[in-house]
Amino acid sequence: MPKKRIVRIIQWTLIVYCAIGTLLYYMQEKILLHPKPLARSHTFNFTQPYSETNIALNKTDTINLVRFSAVDSPRRGIILYFHGNKENVEHYAPFVPAFTSRGYEVWMPDYPGFGKSTGEIDEKKLYTLAYEVRKLAATFCQDDSVIVYGKSLGTALAAYIATVKPCRQLILETPYYSIPCLFNTYAFMYPASIMSKYKLPTGEFLQDVEAPVTIFHGTGDWVVPYRSGVKLTKFLKPGDRFVKIENGAHNNLAQSDLYKTVMDSLLR
């Protein structure tokens, strides 16, 4: 092959590489986050009783927290549920009855730009949101009555808040090691740790969690690969659990008999 042609191929390869890398950098929030905003006047049509609390983070950002009521009385405790990267609380409400039917309130905040929550999202605000929700929960019940639950995107927030204040249990569903690590799975040819605007280091937080930890991950998860969850097992303490759900995908673990059995033992 002529030398000039080789040089031209290398040049075009570099141009394409840089162009795709630039596109990934500026489009990463659209790839990672898929919010569905709602008008502040929107009325939720949930099947279970609920109330809403608005938490002001600053002059422009207000977090909408939906508090689903427990079915049984007396109430067993509160589950702080940090949801995934899609839409808003309405998308995750179908998972709530599994907890409220066991006597737990479920507190589910929407992230800035999701649902009725206002403001621009960034990593620092996500941590502040988690902190404010946990602080509010502390005014309603003792630490040993608070369970922190994270699903997908929300697993880093759940792990973070479990390091800030004690809780009865930390439960992570389809967690990732960190966002750069996750991005590296799909774009291994780029320096993800440098390019990623979000770090959300679940693994780093998990090292400092003193509460019992349970992780659920499916082997058929193509959104957050199973190996990403397995990577977190090195931070688990004696007594913590990693629950492997064969052929489980990213959004159907709650349908698994194994998931239901383990959850029943955790919430009993």
N, C-alpha and C positions, 0 to 999 in steps of 0.2 A: 504494500500500500504506500503511495507517495507520501512523503513527509508533510507536504502542505495539507493534504486531506486529513491526516492524523491530527494536525494542529487545529484544523477547522472543527473536527469532531469534538476535540477537547474543549474548544471555545464554546461551542453550542451546548455541550453537556454542562459546563459551568454556568452558562446563562440560564438554562432551564432549571438547574439546581437552585440558583439564587432566586429566580422568579418564584418558584414553588415555595421556597423557604420564606420569602417576603410575604407571600399570600397567606401562608400558615400563621405567621406571626400576627398579622393584622386581623385575621379572621378567627383567631383562636377562641375568643369569647363566644362567637356565634357557633363554633363547633362544640364548645363545652357547655354552654348555657342555652336553654330553650324555654324562656319564660313566656307566660301568657298573662298579661296584665288585665285587671278587672277594674271597673269604675268603683269609686269609694261607696257609691250608692247601691252597688250590686247586692242582691239578696241570695245567699247560699240556699240551696235546696237539699240539705243533708237529711238522711233518714233518721239520724240520732240527734238528741238534744245537744245544743252547743251555745256558746256565747263568744263574743269577740272582745279583745282588748288591744288597743293601739298603744304602742311603745315608741316614744320619740327618741331617736338616736341623736339627732341634731336639729337644726332649724329647717332642714329640707327633707330629711329621711325619717319616715315613720314606718314601723313594722306592725303589720297586722297579724295578731296571734289568735288563732281559733282554738278554743278550749272545749273539747268534746266531753260531755258529762258521763260519769260512770253509771252503769245500769244498776249494779248491786249497791246496797247500803248495809253497813257503813262502807265508805270508800276505802280501798286498799292502798291507794297511793296515786302518784302522778307519773305518767310516761312522757318525757320530753322527746318528741319525735322530729328529727331533722331530716327532711325529705330529700329526694333526688333533684336532678337538674331539669325536670320537665314541668311545664305549665304552672301549676299552683296547687294549693291545698285540695281543690276539688278533685284533682287527678289522683291524690293519695288517700282520700277519704274512705274508699272501699276497704282499706286495710284496717281502719279504726275499730270496727265492731269486734274484731278478735281480741282487742284489749279492753274495751269498755264492757264487754259481756262478762269479763272476769273481775269487774269491780274497779278498774283503773280509769282515771281521767286521762285523756290524751291531749297534750298541748302541742300544737303544730304551727310554727311560725312560717310565714312566707318570706323569702329573701327579697332584698330591694329590687323592684322591677317585676316581681312575681305577684300575681293576684292583686290584692289591695295595698300591698306594701309599696311605698314610694321611695324614690331616690335612685342613684346610680350604684351599682354593685361593685365591690372590690373585696379583696381578701380580708383586709382589716375590719371592714364593716361586718363581715360574716362572723368574725370572732366576737365583735362587740354585741352583735345580735344574740349570739349564743349565751354570752355572759349576762345580758339583761334578762333574758328568759329564765336562766337558772336563778338569778337573784330574786326574781318575782316568785318562783316556785318555792324558794326558801321561806317566804312569808306565809305559805299555806301548809307546809308539812315539813317533817324532819328529814334529814339526809337519807336515813334508811328506808324512807318511803318514796324515794325518787329513783326511777329507772331511766337511764339515758339510752335512746335508740337512734342509730344513724343508718340511713339507707343510701347507698351509692354516694353521690356527691356529699351528702350529709354525714358520712362516716367520719370525716376529718373533724368536723365541728363537734360531733358527739365525743370523739376521743379527746379533743382539746378541753371541752368543758368538764370532762371526768377528771382531768388533772387539776382543774381550778378549785373544785369543791367536791367533797365526797358524795358518793351515791351508792345505792344498793347494788346496782348491776349496770354494766355497759354492754349493750348488744349492737353488733355491727352486721349489717346485711350487705353482701357484695361490696366489701371495702377495697380500696386501692392503697398501694404503699405511699404514693405521692402523685401529684398531677404530672410533674416531669417524667416520672417513671412510667405513668400510664401513656403519656404522649409518645414516649420512646418506643412503646410497643407497636405503634402504628407508623411512626416516622423515625425509625432508628438511625437513619442517615444524617439526622440533624442534631445539633447540640441542645437537646430539650431543656436541660437544666438552666441554660442561659436564655433561651427563647421564651420559656413559659412565664407568663405574667402571674400565674397562680402557682403556689407551692403546695399548700394544704397537705402537709406531711403527716399523714395518719400514723405511719410507723414511728416517727419521732415522738409524737404525743403518747402513743401506746406504751412506750417505755416507762412513762411516769404515772400510769394509771394504777392505783392501788386496789380499786374495786374489782370484783370478779368480772371476767370478760368472756363473752360468747360470740363467736364469729360464724356466720352462715355464708357458704359460697357454693355455687353450683358448678359442676365440671363442664357444663355446656354454655357458660356465660361468654358471649362474644363481645360484650360492651366493656366490662371490666374482667379481663381474663382470670381464670381460676388461679393461675400461678401468682397473680398479684396478691390475692388473698393469702395464699400459702406462704408468701414471703413475710407476712406479718407474724407467723407462728413462732418465729425466733424470739419475739418479745412477750409471749404468753407466759404467765406464771403457773406454778403448780396449782391445779384445780381449775384453771381456765380451760375453755373448750373451743375447738375448731370443728365445726360440723360440716362435713362434706356431703353434698346432695348430688348424687349421681344424675347426670343429664339435666340438672337444674339450669335454667336460663337466668337472665338478669332480672326478669320481672315476674317470675312464677314460683318463687321459692315458698311463698305462703301456702301454696296448694299442696306442697309435699307433706306426706304423713310424718316423715321424720322431723320436719320443721315444726309441725303442730305438736308433736310429742315433746320435743325439747322445750318449746315455748310454754307448753302447759306446765312443765316442771319448773321453769323459771318464774312464772307468774303465779304459781300456786300459793 
